[in-house]
Amino acid sequence: MVQGSTSSTATTVAYGSMSAPSPSNKGNIAHLRPIKLSGDNFNQWKAQLMPIFRLHQRLGYIDGMNPCPPHYVRNPVPRTDTEDIVSVNPPYTWQQNYRMILSWIIASLTESTVTHVVSCSTSYDAWQKLTRTYSSSSRVRVQLLKLQLASLKSGSTSCTEYLQNVISLLIILQQ
């Protein structure tokens, strides 16, 4: 398919080497995430995923604004003899979305970071846990980064690499 052209199944929009997801690959976003969360790149990782959640209108599944719907709801058309009848409101679509987003999050983690979310049953729980663990604003995270900065040595690395490491840690601490 030519970039920018439209077919009956998808529209491809050029973004360097990435393309916008089509309806046929909605559950597969691997081609949109070149950076995996490794522990020291949380802000870059988050900056990649947020537009994807917005594009698919799934932001509410990670920020808690789209909670699971109730299993039962009152009958919208009250009847005289059966006014209290409740109908089943299966949250299958909601659960499918939560599972899909949780799989997106897990697929975007390295082996060392995925251990933090193995016990999470929803994408909201996983997102909150990763934010608490890796966000540079957490006290423990700041202390760890300061310790890394204080113990950083040039060793066998070049001066340029050493300074890049220092600058990288300083940028993370400033966020």
Salt bridges, closest charged atoms under 4 A:
ASP84 OD1 - ARG74 NH1 3.81
